[in-house]
């Protein structure tokens, strides 16, 4: 029989050997998930034994993580803005820095009556669903070029009972969105193709390349979105973009492609990196919009 303490030591050693960062913490998370127990239980009962079935399940999870499969895919769950979202290999895993984009979108909509929003590159739907949950008056289109990603987004829409307000659309950027919208939010692929080889194994091997590759300079899709946004935004509309940490200057230089009147500004994430750019066609968004 294997005790919890012994299982953790072996799992940590295997993960360390495979080059998994923070192997001790990862092993603990995997064992907690296997047994459905709290972290405190592992500390206080290291002598507890695992059943044969439990030990087998734990070994399987450790084996997957040792191959650098992301924990979010193993658990099929990722926290975002205080909620858990179903994720698997069909979608990019939501990142904490994207919560800055959501918070800024919510602040921008404050005081705006029944806003209509397009979430371009919706993936698992985390941004669109969070906005819908936080603002009951909002109507939102979740657009993605990947039908497989929209399957995941649909699962999450049903989980949070927002399928009546989050309309999922298959297509390129804003092309499938009917009519004009008050706001576009987008976390598009922004990794420059030469940098794809430098990504961690967790990202490079498992996350969908279509959700990562931003072309030669990482800005291919952002550039295309901005070129199309002018005709799709209502009066006083706004675009909010997540960008790479080193893309502030080139993205702000594109602002004029939206409109000669457009104004752009970059904002920092929790780590002090410029990660969100807002682009206003005019400064009257919060005074009424369309």
C-alpha positions as semicolon CSV with decimal commas, in nm:
position;residue;x (nm);y (nm);z (nm)
1;X;0,000;0,000;0,000
2;X;0,119;0,350;-0,083
3;X;0,068;0,642;0,155
4;X;-0,011;0,996;0,048
5;X;0,335;1,107;0,156
6;X;0,509;0,834;-0,041
7;X;0,297;0,898;-0,351
8;X;0,382;1,268;-0,341
9;X;0,757;1,202;-0,311
10;X;0,752;0,969;-0,611
11;X;0,536;1,202;-0,820
12;X;0,757;1,501;-0,743
13;X;1,066;1,308;-0,844
14;X;0,911;1,204;-1,175
15;X;0,792;1,554;-1,257
16;X;1,130;1,699;-1,165
17;X;1,301;1,449;-1,392
18;X;1,071;1,557;-1,677
19;X;1,155;1,923;-1,626
20;X;0,813;2,029;-1,499
21;X;0,842;2,357;-1,308
22;X;0,740;2,366;-0,940
23;X;0,710;1,988;-0,936
24;X;0,617;1,966;-0,566
25;X;0,317;2,197;-0,604
26;X;0,211;2,024;-0,925
27;X;0,224;1,682;-0,757
28;X;0,009;1,808;-0,472
29;X;-0,250;1,951;-0,710
30;X;-0,270;1,624;-0,900
31;X;-0,315;1,422;-0,582
32;X;-0,577;1,661;-0,448
33;X;-0,764;1,627;-0,776
34;X;-0,738;1,248;-0,770
35;X;-0,876;1,217;-0,416
36;X;-1,102;1,527;-0,421
37;X;-0,946;1,653;-0,098
38;X;-0,822;1,988;0,028
39;X;-0,457;2,081;0,054
40;X;-0,477;2,079;0,434
41;X;-0,570;1,711;0,426
42;X;-0,244;1,624;0,253
43;X;-0,045;1,806;0,519
44;X;-0,232;1,654;0,812
45;X;-0,270;1,293;0,690
46;X;0,047;1,192;0,501
47;X;0,010;0,840;0,644
48;X;-0,326;0,778;0,474
49;X;-0,309;0,503;0,215
50;X;-0,438;0,511;-0,140
51;X;-0,654;0,235;-0,276
52;X;-0,529;0,047;-0,581
53;X;-0,773;0,240;-0,802
54;X;-0,671;0,576;-0,653
55;X;-0,302;0,499;-0,696
56;X;-0,362;0,403;-1,059
57;X;-0,555;0,722;-1,135
58;X;-0,284;0,931;-0,971
59;X;-0,009;0,760;-1,173
60;X;-0,203;0,830;-1,493
61;X;-0,235;1,200;-1,411
62;X;0,132;1,228;-1,317
63;X;0,227;1,057;-1,643
64;X;0,024;1,310;-1,844
65;X;0,175;1,603;-1,657
66;X;0,526;1,457;-1,698
67;X;0,466;1,485;-2,074
68;X;0,397;1,856;-2,012
69;X;0,024;1,839;-2,074
70;X;-0,117;2,150;-1,902
71;X;-0,292;2,094;-1,573
72;X;-0,596;2,283;-1,704
73;X;-0,641;2,024;-1,980
74;X;-0,589;1,736;-1,738
75;X;-0,855;1,877;-1,504
76;X;-1,067;2,008;-1,795
77;X;-1,113;2,326;-1,596
78;X;-0,955;2,670;-1,565
79;X;-1,050;2,953;-1,327
80;X;-1,121;3,292;-1,481
81;X;-1,272;3,598;-1,314
82;X;-1,395;3,388;-1,021
83;X;-1,559;3,116;-1,231
84;X;-1,449;2,777;-1,359
85;X;-1,453;2,720;-1,735
86;X;-1,442;2,390;-1,919
87;X;-1,132;2,372;-2,139
88;X;-0,960;2,108;-2,345
89;X;-0,715;2,091;-2,632
90;X;-0,959;2,261;-2,870
91;X;-0,909;2,600;-2,704
92;X;-0,643;2,826;-2,558
93;X;-0,630;2,821;-2,179
94;X;-0,756;3,155;-2,036
95;X;-0,478;3,355;-1,868
96;X;-0,501;3,581;-1,561
97;X;-0,381;3,884;-1,761
98;X;-0,692;3,857;-1,979
99;X;-0,897;3,948;-1,673
100;X;-0,758;4,301;-1,715
101;X;-0,920;4,316;-2,058
102;X;-1,252;4,204;-1,910
103;X;-1,235;4,452;-1,623
104;X;-1,165;4,738;-1,861
105;X;-1,452;4,633;-2,086
106;X;-1,691;4,631;-1,790
107;X;-1,576;4,975;-1,681
108;X;-1,615;5,107;-2,035
109;X;-1,975;4,985;-2,052
110;X;-2,076;5,139;-1,722
111;X;-2,370;5,374;-1,784
112;X;-2,422;5,250;-2,139
113;X;-2,775;5,123;-2,207
114;X;-2,802;4,766;-2,344
115;X;-2,461;4,751;-2,509
116;X;-2,393;4,512;-2,796
117;X;-2,045;4,360;-2,792
118;X;-1,844;4,138;-3,024
119;X;-1,587;3,909;-2,863
120;X;-1,357;3,820;-3,152
121;X;-1,159;3,500;-3,107
122;X;-1,388;3,383;-2,829
123;X;-1,221;3,044;-2,776
124;X;-1,376;2,876;-2,472
125;X;-1,606;3,177;-2,429
126;X;-1,452;3,297;-2,103
127;X;-1,452;3,665;-2,201
128;X;-1,798;3,669;-2,357
129;X;-1,960;3,468;-2,079
130;X;-1,795;3,672;-1,805
131;X;-1,914;3,997;-1,961
132;X;-2,265;3,855;-1,993
133;X;-2,265;3,736;-1,631
134;X;-2,134;4,066;-1,499
135;X;-2,365;4,284;-1,710
136;X;-2,719;4,141;-1,747
137;X;-2,815;4,412;-2,000
138;X;-2,542;4,318;-2,244
139;X;-2,587;4,126;-2,569
140;X;-2,274;3,968;-2,708
141;X;-2,153;3,784;-3,014
142;X;-1,877;3,530;-2,959
143;X;-1,692;3,484;-3,286
144;X;-1,428;3,227;-3,370
145;X;-1,280;3,086;-3,688
146;X;-1,259;2,742;-3,522
147;X;-1,575;2,531;-3,510
148;X;-1,405;2,310;-3,251
149;X;-1,347;2,607;-3,023
150;X;-1,712;2,706;-3,051
151;X;-1,810;2,357;-2,933
152;X;-1,627;2,429;-2,609
153;X;-1,775;2,779;-2,583
154;X;-2,124;2,631;-2,622
155;X;-2,062;2,396;-2,329
156;X;-1,964;2,692;-2,112
157;X;-2,261;2,902;-2,228
158;X;-2,496;2,624;-2,123
159;X;-2,312;2,579;-1,793
160;X;-2,370;2,944;-1,704
161;X;-2,714;2,974;-1,865
162;X;-2,624;3,261;-2,097
163;X;-2,692;3,096;-2,432
164;X;-2,982;3,337;-2,486
165;X;-2,752;3,641;-2,465
166;X;-2,423;3,504;-2,601
167;X;-2,463;3,425;-2,970
168;X;-2,182;3,208;-3,103
169;X;-2,080;3,272;-3,464
170;X;-1,837;3,084;-3,687
171;X;-1,628;3,304;-3,912
172;X;-1,335;3,536;-3,963
173;X;-1,302;3,834;-3,730
174;X;-1,611;4,058;-3,760
175;X;-1,742;3,909;-4,086
176;X;-2,026;3,701;-3,933
177;X;-2,147;3,972;-3,693
178;X;-2,482;4,118;-3,806
179;X;-2,511;4,495;-3,789
180;X;-2,303;4,728;-3,577
181;X;-2,176;4,682;-3,224
182;X;-2,087;4,922;-2,944
183;X;-1,767;4,746;-2,849
184;X;-1,521;4,494;-2,986
185;X;-1,310;4,297;-2,740
186;X;-1,044;4,065;-2,874
187;X;-0,773;3,837;-2,746
188;X;-0,642;3,736;-3,085
189;X;-0,332;3,528;-3,157
190;X;-0,034;3,762;-3,114
191;X;0,274;3,540;-3,094
192;X;0,515;3,615;-3,378
193;X;0,578;3,299;-3,579
194;X;0,957;3,306;-3,516
195;X;0,882;3,303;-3,142
196;X;0,660;2,994;-3,150
197;X;0,965;2,769;-3,114
198;X;1,059;2,942;-2,788
199;X;0,729;2,868;-2,613
200;X;0,715;2,626;-2,323
201;X;0,632;2,262;-2,404
202;X;0,296;2,306;-2,231
203;X;0,201;2,570;-2,487
204;X;0,387;2,452;-2,796
205;X;0,282;2,087;-2,776
206;X;-0,074;2,118;-2,651
207;X;-0,241;2,453;-2,708
208;X;-0,390;2,502;-3,057
209;X;-0,149;2,671;-3,293
210;X;-0,435;2,857;-3,459
211;X;-0,492;3,035;-3,126
212;X;-0,124;3,133;-3,095
213;X;0,018;3,222;-3,435
214;X;-0,004;3,591;-3,516
215;X;0,199;3,584;-3,837
216;X;0,552;3,707;-3,900
217;X;0,531;3,999;-3,654
218;X;0,248;3,868;-3,435
219;X;0,014;4,144;-3,549
220;X;-0,144;4,000;-3,863
221;X;-0,491;3,946;-3,715
222;X;-0,485;4,259;-3,497
223;X;-0,398;4,466;-3,803
224;X;-0,679;4,307;-4,003
225;X;-0,933;4,357;-3,724
226;X;-0,851;4,726;-3,689
227;X;-0,883;4,779;-4,063
228;X;-1,237;4,636;-4,053
229;X;-1,354;4,780;-3,721
230;X;-1,447;5,127;-3,844
231;X;-1,746;5,011;-4,045
232;X;-1,871;4,775;-3,774
233;X;-1,865;5,004;-3,470
234;X;-2,160;5,221;-3,369
235;X;-2,112;5,589;-3,297
236;X;-1,869;5,630;-3,010
237;X;-1,763;5,266;-3,037
238;X;-1,453;5,121;-2,880
239;X;-1,206;4,842;-2,947
240;X;-1,023;4,668;-2,661
241;X;-0,732;4,443;-2,749
242;X;-0,505;4,215;-2,553
243;X;-0,152;4,243;-2,689
244;X;0,189;4,095;-2,631
245;X;0,405;4,261;-2,368
246;X;0,631;4,417;-2,634
247;X;0,363;4,524;-2,883
248;X;0,241;4,853;-2,736
249;X;0,423;5,081;-2,981
250;X;0,337;4,896;-3,305
251;X;-0,028;4,851;-3,208
252;X;-0,072;5,216;-3,110
253;X;0,084;5,312;-3,443
254;X;-0,203;5,129;-3,615
255;X;-0,476;5,329;-3,445
256;X;-0,511;5,562;-3,741
257;X;-0,627;5,270;-3,955
258;X;-0,954;5,274;-3,760
259;X;-1,031;5,641;-3,811
260;X;-0,847;5,974;-3,821
261;X;-1,043;6,061;-3,506
262;X;-0,946;5,743;-3,323
263;X;-0,748;5,763;-3,000
264;X;-0,547;5,477;-2,854
265;X;-0,408;5,410;-2,509
266;X;-0,219;5,120;-2,353
267;X;-0,278;4,982;-2,003
268;X;-0,069;4,757;-1,783
269;X;-0,149;4,416;-1,634
270;X;-0,080;4,300;-1,278
271;X;0,289;4,262;-1,359
272;X;0,331;4,615;-1,490
273;X;0,342;4,507;-1,855
274;X;0,142;4,682;-2,127
275;X;-0,114;4,417;-2,221
276;X;-0,435;4,599;-2,316
277;X;-0,488;4,869;-2,578
278;X;-0,814;5,063;-2,599
279;X;-0,911;5,246;-2,914
280;X;-1,194;5,501;-2,911
281;X;-1,346;5,619;-3,235
282;X;-1,480;5,917;-3,044
283;X;-1,499;6,005;-2,676
284;X;-1,878;5,979;-2,641
285;X;-1,911;5,604;-2,577
286;X;-2,027;5,631;-2,218
287;X;-2,271;5,910;-2,303
288;X;-2,504;5,694;-2,505
289;X;-2,341;5,506;-2,791
290;X;-2,575;5,386;-3,064
